[in-house]
């Protein structure tokens, strides 16, 4: 797909939230609405798509568990490099004037404030950064993870107490817009889209 360049002020829109909240599903649902509302094209970048096969191979080689995405070994040796790679790809597109929709938990990066700071990200200073934080209460998120039966959730489900401690609240920021995904609300979703492209 050839993207129309937006040299004046590229957009970075992040769909973030904890596992099982529906980030990817909502981002894909939002994409055509965002394109329609802005008249602009977007590069769609999902962490699971970009690093799924790569991380499975690395974890198989190192821990013999290709589905491990949460153990202390993964968090110490692979996690931050995946996220840095995603940010690097997003940066390259934004520097070329291409809008980006980025999907992933990004809880650590949001807590640090990095994702709100164009200068720290190394993207054009005029980049419009807007973040959709997808909320879902812990019990419901766990039930959805059980239902979807993704092998990459096995460590989380087997060590839920440890994992739940990492389900931190995002910081308050004018660029962060929260969306409760317990039961889909069309009007709330339309407002989210409007907030993301304002």
Secondary structure by P-SEA (a helix, b strand, c coil): cbbbbbccbbbbbbbccccccaaaaaaaaaaaaaaaaccbbbbbbbcccccaaaaaaaaaacccccccccccccccccaaaaaaaaaaaaaaaaaacbbbbbbccaaaaaaacccccccccccccccbbbbbbbbbcaaaaaaaaaaaccccaaaaaaaaaaaaaacccccccccbbbbbcccccaaaaaaaaaaaac
